[in-house]
Amino acid sequence: MKNFSVLRLNLYLVLLILASCKIGPDPEQDVQQLEKEVKILPPDELYGDLFYDVQTKSIFEDSKTFVDVQPEYNVGLIRQRYSMLNDTTAEGIRNFVNQHFSIPGEKEEYKTDSSSINSHIKKLWQVLKRPADDRVSGTLIPLPEPYIVPGGRFREIYYWDSYFTMLGLQADGEIETIRNMVDNFAYLINSYGFIPNGNRTYYLGRSQPPFLAMMVQVLAEEEGEAVLAEYLPELELEYEFWMKGKEKLSKAGAVNRVVRLENGTVLNRYWDELNTPRPESYREDVETAKEAMQVNPTLSKEDIYRNLRAGAESGWDYSSRWLVKDENGEFKLSTIQTTSIIPVDLNSLLYNLEKTIAEAASVSGDTDKAEKYNRKAADRKQAIQQFLWDAETQFFQDYNFKENRFTNNISLAGVYPLFFSLANNNQATEVASRIEKDFLKPGGVVTTPYNTGQQWDAPNGWAPLQWIAITGLRNYEQQELSNTIKKRWLAINEEVYKRTYKMTEKYNVMDLSKESGGGEYPTQDGFGWTNGVYQKLSSEK
């Protein structure tokens, strides 16, 4: 693929020269067409040596900054100029980038104020809204309708974030925006066969937790059940993506995102089509692979990259869920093994997708399809009960299918079966007890009980998991615990807002005097899903 891309770029440069010399029948049209093709490439292929030099020489503190730049000139011309650059020191490259690109984040126009938190969030919807994209520029995949971005370094739409953002939009009556966002996801899945992690070319190897069915359900709550039938084709495409390769598994094993166990049971895992460093975290991934191979020389860097990418598809990038303890009893990112794990949250989401397709088929009058997907959902429910419920710990857990055992790294992913009403009453009671004992903290529920330095671990709490836990507990009439989590989460949002007039990506729920932390980048403010969950919960009577 890379050689083909280089060939295209060389051809592009030839056409550019022809166009400048007015040679040929219509060189301008050829250049425009080829420019369009070139610009849909991920940044490592789009910018070539410039990309690698910028990332390896740490021109920007955040690896994501350069992959989000907007070219000010024709990309072929930029590459040609860079190939002739004499000063390739860090300072020389920095000057070159500043001269040829618009750098994201340099112009921050929004200023916080001391209005009420609900009023602040309503104002933020307009700040975080982006218009329909009218052209291809850099790595951004254009979308046909306006959309909401999370905020901070997250300057594009994100898949699973958007469901939780929609909860707040729904509370504020922003139904047109919800439909626009669902239509954008329909556009993406029809264009690419799946919904990418976000609308950037460097996300085209992976998706994120499949929340499309939940988004369609939110829209159906406002516009009626006919919405389900309207998006049935896209829901089926979503399902086909996650089940791709199933027909190749005649015996135990895994392909793409599908796992077949020894007894023939089929469940799913997170995956990525690529096994290279993530362009948006290039330096970090290279360093993690190097560390992993120093500890275990039998590992391949391609496997490490694939597991890092799969961890990013999970949305939990990163967490002890995907790691194993080293000889010192510590969790290190270099031990990541995401692709060996059957996650309880993913399979609960796919159960919901199967149920939603069945409901949508029923609404559209296709009873055979409805029965087919109801059977699939019933089979998955049975499999979740058999393989993801740990009778010893009395909790739903992730399962390492290569080692035929639970990971024994408990997390709030274990409450997803309650959110989708997959648990029985006894299981729900045990899960509630475990949440109260190991996860409930002064600011809500912590993501995992383990403090590893990763952002999806202690001491951090995240808005989407508060909503999943609160709603899941409500489904089984665990009202007291549910209300306690809600009260504490709203309180920490309000306390931080009172101090900073900001809504942040995540919160330290264990020590309310401290900020959240961990992971590859600083805590971001904005923030889409925090706004959404706060607005939804605070609007309840």
SULGIJO-V62327 format. One record per pair of residues at least 6 apart in sequence whose ideal C-beta (glycine too) atoms are under 8 Angstrom apart, sorted by the first residue. I is the first residue (numbers start at 0). J is the second residue. If there is no record, write none. Layout:
i=I j=J
i=I j=J
This chain:
i=0 j=44
i=1 j=44
i=4 j=40
i=4 j=44
i=5 j=47
i=7 j=33
i=7 j=36
i=7 j=37
i=8 j=37
i=8 j=47
i=8 j=75
i=8 j=78
i=10 j=33
i=11 j=30
i=11 j=33
i=11 j=34
i=11 j=37
i=11 j=75
i=12 j=75
i=12 j=78
i=12 j=79
i=14 j=26
i=14 j=29
i=14 j=30
i=14 j=33
i=15 j=30
i=15 j=73
i=15 j=75
i=15 j=76
i=17 j=23
i=17 j=26
i=17 j=29
i=18 j=26
i=18 j=27
i=18 j=29
i=18 j=30
i=23 j=29
i=34 j=73
i=34 j=74
i=34 j=75
i=35 j=135
i=37 j=45
i=37 j=74
i=37 j=75
i=38 j=45
i=38 j=74
i=38 j=135
i=38 j=136
i=38 j=137
i=39 j=135
i=39 j=140
i=39 j=200
i=40 j=200
i=41 j=138
i=41 j=200
i=41 j=201
i=41 j=203
i=41 j=278
i=42 j=50
i=42 j=65
i=42 j=66
i=42 j=137
i=42 j=138
i=42 j=200
i=42 j=201
i=42 j=278
i=43 j=50
i=43 j=51
i=43 j=201
i=43 j=275
i=43 j=278
i=43 j=281
i=45 j=74
i=45 j=137
i=45 j=138
i=45 j=200
i=46 j=53
i=46 j=74
i=46 j=77
i=46 j=78
i=47 j=78
i=48 j=81
i=48 j=82
i=49 j=77
i=49 j=78
i=49 j=81
i=49 j=92
i=49 j=95
i=49 j=96
i=50 j=65
i=50 j=66
i=50 j=278
i=51 j=281
i=52 j=58
i=52 j=87
i=52 j=92
i=53 j=59
i=53 j=65
i=53 j=92
i=53 j=96
i=54 j=62
i=54 j=65
i=54 j=278
i=54 j=281
i=54 j=282
i=55 j=281
i=55 j=282
i=56 j=89
i=56 j=92
i=57 j=89
i=57 j=282
i=58 j=65
i=58 j=89
i=58 j=92
i=58 j=93
i=58 j=96
i=59 j=65
i=61 j=152
i=61 j=520
i=62 j=278
i=62 j=279
i=62 j=280
i=62 j=281
i=62 j=282
i=62 j=283
i=63 j=152
i=63 j=279
i=63 j=280
i=63 j=520
i=64 j=102
i=64 j=103
i=64 j=104
i=64 j=152
i=65 j=96
i=66 j=138
i=66 j=199
i=66 j=201
i=66 j=278
i=66 j=279
i=67 j=103
i=67 j=137
i=67 j=138
i=67 j=139
i=67 j=154
i=67 j=155
i=67 j=199
i=67 j=279
i=68 j=96
i=68 j=100
i=68 j=101
i=68 j=102
i=68 j=103
i=68 j=137
i=69 j=100
i=69 j=101
i=69 j=103
i=69 j=136
i=69 j=137
i=69 j=139
i=70 j=77
i=70 j=99
i=70 j=100
i=70 j=136
i=70 j=137
i=71 j=99
i=71 j=100
i=71 j=101
i=72 j=99
i=77 j=99
i=77 j=100
i=80 j=95
i=80 j=99
i=81 j=95
i=84 j=91
i=84 j=92
i=84 j=95
i=85 j=91
i=86 j=92
i=86 j=94
i=96 j=102
i=100 j=137
i=103 j=154
i=104 j=152
i=104 j=154
i=109 j=126
i=111 j=119
i=111 j=499
i=111 j=500
i=111 j=501
i=112 j=119
i=112 j=500
i=113 j=500
i=114 j=122
i=116 j=492
i=116 j=493
i=116 j=496
i=116 j=502
i=116 j=533
i=116 j=537
i=117 j=534
i=117 j=537
i=119 j=496
i=119 j=500
i=119 j=502
i=120 j=167
i=120 j=171
i=120 j=502
i=120 j=530
i=120 j=533
i=120 j=534
i=121 j=171
i=123 j=150
i=123 j=502
i=123 j=525
i=123 j=530
i=124 j=147
i=124 j=167
i=124 j=168
i=124 j=171
i=124 j=173
i=124 j=176
i=124 j=530
i=127 j=147
i=127 j=148
i=127 j=149
i=127 j=150
i=127 j=525
i=127 j=527
i=127 j=530
i=128 j=145
i=128 j=146
i=128 j=147
i=128 j=176
i=129 j=145
i=129 j=146
i=129 j=147
i=129 j=148
i=129 j=156
i=130 j=145
i=131 j=141
i=131 j=142
i=131 j=143
i=131 j=144
i=131 j=145
i=132 j=139
i=132 j=140
i=132 j=141
i=132 j=142
i=132 j=143
i=133 j=141
i=134 j=141
i=135 j=141
i=138 j=199
i=138 j=200
i=138 j=201
i=139 j=155
i=139 j=198
i=139 j=199
i=139 j=200
i=140 j=187
i=140 j=195
i=140 j=198
i=140 j=199
i=140 j=200
i=141 j=198
i=142 j=156
i=142 j=183
i=142 j=186
i=142 j=187
i=142 j=198
i=143 j=182
i=143 j=183
i=143 j=186
i=144 j=179
i=144 j=180
i=144 j=182
i=144 j=183
i=144 j=186
i=145 j=176
i=145 j=179
i=146 j=156
i=146 j=161
i=146 j=176
i=146 j=179
i=146 j=180
i=146 j=183
i=147 j=156
i=147 j=161
i=147 j=164
i=147 j=168
i=147 j=176
i=147 j=180
i=147 j=527
i=148 j=154
i=148 j=155
i=148 j=156
i=148 j=157
i=148 j=525
i=148 j=527
i=149 j=157
i=149 j=160
i=149 j=164
i=149 j=504
i=149 j=523
i=149 j=525
i=149 j=526
i=149 j=527
i=149 j=528
i=150 j=504
i=150 j=523
i=150 j=524
i=150 j=525
i=150 j=526
i=150 j=527
i=151 j=504
i=151 j=523
i=151 j=524
i=151 j=525
i=151 j=526
i=152 j=520
i=152 j=523
i=153 j=160
i=153 j=197
i=153 j=523
i=153 j=525
i=153 j=527
i=155 j=197
i=155 j=198
i=155 j=199
i=156 j=180
i=156 j=183
i=156 j=197
i=156 j=198
i=157 j=196
i=157 j=197
i=157 j=207
i=157 j=527
i=158 j=184
i=158 j=194
i=158 j=195
i=158 j=196
i=158 j=197
i=158 j=206
i=158 j=207
i=158 j=208
i=158 j=210
i=159 j=207
i=159 j=208
i=159 j=210
i=159 j=314
i=159 j=463
i=160 j=463
i=160 j=527
i=160 j=528
i=161 j=180
i=161 j=184
i=161 j=210
i=161 j=214
i=161 j=527
i=162 j=210
i=162 j=213
i=162 j=214
i=162 j=217
i=162 j=463
i=163 j=462
i=163 j=463
i=163 j=466
i=163 j=527
i=163 j=528
i=163 j=531
i=163 j=532
i=164 j=180
i=164 j=527
i=164 j=528
i=164 j=530
i=164 j=531
i=165 j=177
i=165 j=180
i=165 j=214
i=165 j=217
i=165 j=531
i=166 j=217
i=166 j=466
i=166 j=531
i=166 j=532
i=166 j=534
i=166 j=535
i=167 j=530
i=167 j=531
i=167 j=532
i=167 j=533
i=167 j=534
i=167 j=535
i=168 j=174
i=168 j=176
i=168 j=177
i=168 j=531
i=169 j=177
i=169 j=217
i=169 j=220
i=169 j=221
i=169 j=535
i=170 j=534
i=170 j=535
i=170 j=538
i=171 j=534
i=174 j=218
i=174 j=221
i=174 j=222
i=177 j=214
i=177 j=217
i=177 j=218
i=177 j=221
i=178 j=218
i=178 j=222
i=180 j=214
i=181 j=211
i=181 j=214
i=181 j=215
i=181 j=218
i=181 j=230
i=183 j=198
i=184 j=194
i=184 j=211
i=184 j=214
i=184 j=233
i=185 j=230
i=185 j=233
i=187 j=193
i=187 j=194
i=187 j=195
i=187 j=198
i=188 j=194
i=188 j=211
i=188 j=233
i=188 j=236
i=188 j=237
i=188 j=240
i=189 j=233
i=189 j=236
i=191 j=203
i=192 j=236
i=192 j=239
i=192 j=240
i=193 j=206
i=193 j=236
i=193 j=237
i=193 j=240
i=194 j=206
i=194 j=207
i=194 j=209
i=194 j=211
i=194 j=237
i=195 j=202
i=195 j=203
i=195 j=205
i=195 j=206
i=196 j=202
i=196 j=205
i=196 j=206
i=196 j=207
i=196 j=311
i=196 j=312
i=199 j=279
i=201 j=277
i=201 j=278
i=201 j=279
i=203 j=272
i=204 j=271
i=204 j=272
i=204 j=273
i=204 j=308
i=205 j=269
i=205 j=270
i=205 j=271
i=205 j=272
i=205 j=273
i=205 j=308
i=205 j=309
i=205 j=311
i=205 j=312
i=206 j=240
i=206 j=241
i=206 j=312
i=207 j=312
i=207 j=313
i=207 j=314
i=208 j=313
i=208 j=314
i=208 j=344
i=208 j=345
i=208 j=348
i=209 j=237
i=209 j=241
i=209 j=345
i=209 j=348
i=209 j=349
i=209 j=352
i=210 j=348
i=211 j=230
i=211 j=233
i=211 j=234
i=211 j=237
i=211 j=352
i=212 j=234
i=212 j=237
i=212 j=348
i=212 j=351
i=212 j=352
i=212 j=355
i=212 j=356
i=213 j=351
i=215 j=226
i=215 j=227
i=215 j=230
i=215 j=234
i=215 j=355
i=215 j=359
i=216 j=227
i=216 j=355
i=218 j=226
i=219 j=225
i=219 j=226
i=219 j=227
i=224 j=358
i=224 j=362
i=225 j=362
i=227 j=355
i=227 j=358
i=227 j=359
i=227 j=362
i=227 j=363
i=228 j=359
i=228 j=362
i=228 j=363
i=230 j=359
i=231 j=356
i=231 j=359
i=231 j=360
i=231 j=363
i=234 j=352
i=234 j=355
i=234 j=356
i=234 j=359
i=235 j=356
i=237 j=352
i=238 j=349
i=238 j=352
i=238 j=353
i=238 j=356
i=240 j=256
i=241 j=256
i=241 j=257
i=241 j=267
i=241 j=349
i=241 j=352
i=242 j=256
i=242 j=257
i=242 j=267
i=243 j=255
i=243 j=256
i=243 j=257
i=244 j=254
i=244 j=255
i=244 j=256
i=244 j=257
i=245 j=254
i=245 j=257
i=245 j=259
i=245 j=265
i=247 j=254
i=248 j=254
i=248 j=257
i=248 j=259
i=248 j=265
i=250 j=259
i=251 j=259
i=251 j=260
i=251 j=261
i=252 j=258
i=252 j=259
i=253 j=259
i=253 j=268
i=253 j=338
i=253 j=400
i=255 j=270
i=256 j=267
i=256 j=268
i=256 j=269
i=256 j=270
i=257 j=265
i=257 j=267
i=257 j=268
i=258 j=265
i=258 j=266
i=258 j=267
i=258 j=268
i=258 j=341
i=258 j=400
i=259 j=265
i=260 j=266
i=260 j=386
i=260 j=400
i=261 j=403
i=264 j=382
i=264 j=385
i=264 j=386
i=265 j=378
i=265 j=382
i=266 j=341
i=266 j=346
i=266 j=379
i=266 j=382
i=266 j=383
i=266 j=386
i=266 j=400
i=267 j=341
i=267 j=342
i=267 j=345
i=267 j=346
i=267 j=349
i=268 j=309
i=268 j=337
i=268 j=338
i=268 j=339
i=268 j=340
i=268 j=341
i=268 j=342
i=268 j=345
i=268 j=400
i=269 j=309
i=269 j=310
i=269 j=312
i=269 j=313
i=269 j=337
i=269 j=338
i=269 j=340
i=269 j=342
i=269 j=345
i=270 j=305
i=270 j=309
i=270 j=312
i=270 j=338
i=271 j=305
i=271 j=308
i=271 j=309
i=271 j=311
i=271 j=312
i=273 j=304
i=273 j=305
i=273 j=308
i=274 j=301
i=274 j=302
i=274 j=304
i=274 j=305
i=274 j=308
i=275 j=301
i=275 j=304
i=276 j=284
i=276 j=285
i=276 j=288
i=276 j=304
i=276 j=307
i=277 j=284
i=277 j=304
i=277 j=307
i=277 j=308
i=277 j=311
i=280 j=307
i=280 j=519
i=283 j=519
i=284 j=303
i=284 j=304
i=284 j=307
i=287 j=303
i=287 j=307
i=287 j=332
i=287 j=333
i=287 j=335
i=288 j=300
i=288 j=303
i=288 j=304
i=288 j=333
i=289 j=300
i=290 j=331
i=290 j=332
i=290 j=333
i=291 j=298
i=291 j=300
i=291 j=303
i=291 j=333
i=291 j=334
i=291 j=335
i=292 j=298
i=292 j=300
i=292 j=303
i=294 j=325
i=294 j=331
i=294 j=333
i=303 j=333
i=303 j=335
i=305 j=338
i=306 j=321
i=306 j=335
i=306 j=336
i=306 j=337
i=306 j=338
i=307 j=316
i=307 j=317
i=307 j=332
i=307 j=335
i=307 j=337
i=309 j=321
i=309 j=337
i=309 j=338
i=310 j=316
i=310 j=317
i=310 j=318
i=310 j=321
i=310 j=335
i=310 j=337
i=313 j=320
i=313 j=321
i=313 j=337
i=313 j=342
i=313 j=344
i=313 j=345
i=315 j=321
i=315 j=410
i=315 j=412
i=315 j=446
i=315 j=455
i=316 j=454
i=316 j=455
i=316 j=518
i=316 j=519
i=317 j=332
i=317 j=335
i=317 j=453
i=317 j=454
i=317 j=455
i=317 j=518
i=318 j=410
i=318 j=446
i=318 j=447
i=318 j=451
i=318 j=453
i=318 j=455
i=318 j=456
i=319 j=330
i=319 j=408
i=319 j=410
i=319 j=447
i=319 j=449
i=319 j=451
i=319 j=453
i=319 j=456
i=320 j=340
i=320 j=342
i=320 j=397
i=320 j=406
i=320 j=408
i=320 j=410
i=320 j=412
i=320 j=447
i=320 j=455
i=321 j=335
i=321 j=336
i=321 j=337
i=321 j=340
i=322 j=330
i=322 j=331
i=322 j=332
i=322 j=334
i=322 j=335
i=322 j=336
i=322 j=408
i=322 j=451
i=322 j=453
i=323 j=330
i=323 j=334
i=323 j=336
i=324 j=330
i=324 j=334
i=325 j=331
i=325 j=334
i=329 j=451
i=330 j=449
i=330 j=451
i=330 j=453
i=330 j=456
i=332 j=453
i=336 j=399
i=339 j=399
i=339 j=400
i=339 j=401
i=339 j=402
i=340 j=397
i=340 j=398
i=340 j=399
i=340 j=400
i=340 j=406
i=341 j=386
i=341 j=387
i=341 j=397
i=341 j=398
i=341 j=399
i=341 j=400
i=342 j=397
i=342 j=412
i=343 j=383
i=343 j=387
i=343 j=395
i=343 j=396
i=343 j=397
i=343 j=398
i=343 j=412
i=343 j=413
i=343 j=415
i=343 j=416
i=344 j=412
i=344 j=415
i=346 j=379
i=346 j=382
i=346 j=383
i=346 j=387
i=347 j=383
i=347 j=415
i=347 j=416
i=347 j=418
i=347 j=419
i=347 j=421
i=348 j=415
i=348 j=419
i=349 j=379
i=350 j=376
i=350 j=379
i=350 j=380
i=350 j=383
i=350 j=419
i=350 j=421
i=351 j=419
i=353 j=372
i=353 j=373
i=353 j=375
i=353 j=376
i=353 j=379
i=354 j=372
i=354 j=373
i=354 j=376
i=356 j=368
i=356 j=372
i=357 j=368
i=357 j=369
i=357 j=370
i=357 j=371
i=357 j=372
i=357 j=373
i=357 j=376
i=358 j=369
i=360 j=366
i=360 j=368
i=360 j=369
i=360 j=372
i=361 j=369
i=380 j=421
i=383 j=395
i=383 j=416
i=383 j=421
i=384 j=421
i=386 j=398
i=387 j=395
i=387 j=396
i=387 j=397
i=387 j=398
i=387 j=416
i=388 j=394
i=388 j=395
i=388 j=396
i=388 j=416
i=388 j=426
i=389 j=395
i=389 j=396
i=389 j=405
i=392 j=405
i=392 j=407
i=392 j=409
i=392 j=433
i=393 j=426
i=393 j=429
i=393 j=430
i=393 j=432
i=393 j=433
i=394 j=409
i=394 j=413
i=394 j=429
i=394 j=430
i=394 j=433
i=395 j=412
i=395 j=413
i=395 j=414
i=395 j=415
i=395 j=416
i=395 j=422
i=395 j=426
i=395 j=430
i=396 j=405
i=396 j=406
i=396 j=407
i=396 j=408
i=396 j=409
i=396 j=413
i=397 j=405
i=397 j=406
i=397 j=408
i=397 j=410
i=397 j=412
i=398 j=404
i=398 j=405
i=398 j=406
i=399 j=405
i=399 j=406
i=408 j=447
i=408 j=449
i=409 j=433
i=409 j=437
i=409 j=447
i=409 j=448
i=410 j=446
i=410 j=447
i=411 j=434
i=411 j=438
i=411 j=444
i=411 j=445
i=411 j=446
i=411 j=447
i=411 j=464
i=411 j=467
i=411 j=468
i=413 j=430
i=413 j=433
i=414 j=430
i=414 j=434
i=414 j=464
i=414 j=467
i=414 j=468
i=414 j=471
i=414 j=472
i=415 j=421
i=415 j=467
i=415 j=471
i=416 j=422
i=416 j=426
i=416 j=430
i=416 j=471
i=417 j=427
i=417 j=430
i=417 j=471
i=417 j=472
i=417 j=474
i=417 j=475
i=418 j=467
i=418 j=470
i=418 j=471
i=418 j=474
i=420 j=474
i=422 j=430
i=422 j=475
i=424 j=475
i=427 j=472
i=427 j=474
i=427 j=475
i=427 j=477
i=428 j=475
i=428 j=477
i=430 j=471
i=431 j=472
i=431 j=475
i=431 j=477
i=431 j=480
i=434 j=444
i=434 j=468
i=434 j=472
i=434 j=480
i=435 j=480
i=437 j=448
i=438 j=444
i=438 j=445
i=438 j=448
i=438 j=468
i=439 j=480
i=439 j=483
i=439 j=484
i=439 j=487
i=440 j=458
i=440 j=460
i=440 j=487
i=440 j=508
i=440 j=509
i=441 j=487
i=441 j=491
i=441 j=508
i=441 j=509
i=441 j=510
i=441 j=511
i=442 j=460
i=442 j=487
i=442 j=488
i=442 j=490
i=442 j=491
i=442 j=506
i=442 j=507
i=442 j=508
i=442 j=509
i=442 j=511
i=443 j=460
i=443 j=465
i=443 j=484
i=443 j=487
i=443 j=488
i=443 j=491
i=443 j=506
i=443 j=508
i=444 j=460
i=444 j=464
i=444 j=465
i=444 j=468
i=444 j=484
i=444 j=488
i=444 j=508
i=445 j=457
i=445 j=458
i=445 j=459
i=445 j=460
i=445 j=508
i=445 j=509
i=446 j=455
i=446 j=456
i=446 j=457
i=446 j=459
i=446 j=460
i=446 j=461
i=446 j=464
i=447 j=455
i=447 j=456
i=447 j=457
i=448 j=457
i=449 j=456
i=449 j=457
i=450 j=456
i=450 j=457
i=450 j=458
i=451 j=457
i=451 j=517
i=452 j=517
i=453 j=517
i=453 j=518
i=454 j=505
i=454 j=515
i=454 j=516
i=454 j=517
i=454 j=518
i=454 j=519
i=455 j=461
i=455 j=518
i=456 j=517
i=457 j=509
i=458 j=507
i=458 j=508
i=458 j=509
i=458 j=510
i=458 j=513
i=458 j=515
i=459 j=505
i=459 j=506
i=459 j=507
i=459 j=508
i=459 j=515
i=459 j=516
i=459 j=517
i=460 j=488
i=460 j=491
i=460 j=505
i=460 j=506
i=460 j=507
i=460 j=508
i=460 j=515
i=461 j=504
i=461 j=505
i=461 j=506
i=461 j=528
i=462 j=488
i=462 j=505
i=462 j=528
i=462 j=529
i=462 j=531
i=462 j=532
i=462 j=533
i=463 j=528
i=463 j=532
i=465 j=484
i=465 j=485
i=465 j=488
i=465 j=532
i=466 j=532
i=466 j=535
i=466 j=536
i=468 j=481
i=468 j=484
i=469 j=481
i=469 j=484
i=469 j=485
i=469 j=488
i=469 j=536
i=470 j=481
i=472 j=478
i=472 j=480
i=472 j=481
i=472 j=484
i=473 j=481
i=485 j=536
i=487 j=508
i=488 j=508
i=488 j=532
i=488 j=536
i=489 j=533
i=489 j=536
i=489 j=537
i=491 j=506
i=491 j=508
i=491 j=511
i=492 j=502
i=492 j=506
i=492 j=529
i=492 j=533
i=494 j=511
i=495 j=501
i=495 j=502
i=495 j=503
i=495 j=506
i=496 j=502
i=499 j=524
i=501 j=524
i=502 j=524
i=502 j=525
i=502 j=526
i=502 j=529
i=502 j=530
i=502 j=533
i=503 j=514
i=503 j=515
i=503 j=522
i=503 j=523
i=503 j=524
i=503 j=525
i=503 j=526
i=503 j=529
i=504 j=515
i=504 j=522
i=504 j=523
i=504 j=524
i=504 j=525
i=504 j=526
i=504 j=529
i=505 j=515
i=505 j=522
i=506 j=515
i=507 j=513
i=507 j=514
i=507 j=515
i=507 j=516
i=514 j=522
i=515 j=522
i=516 j=522
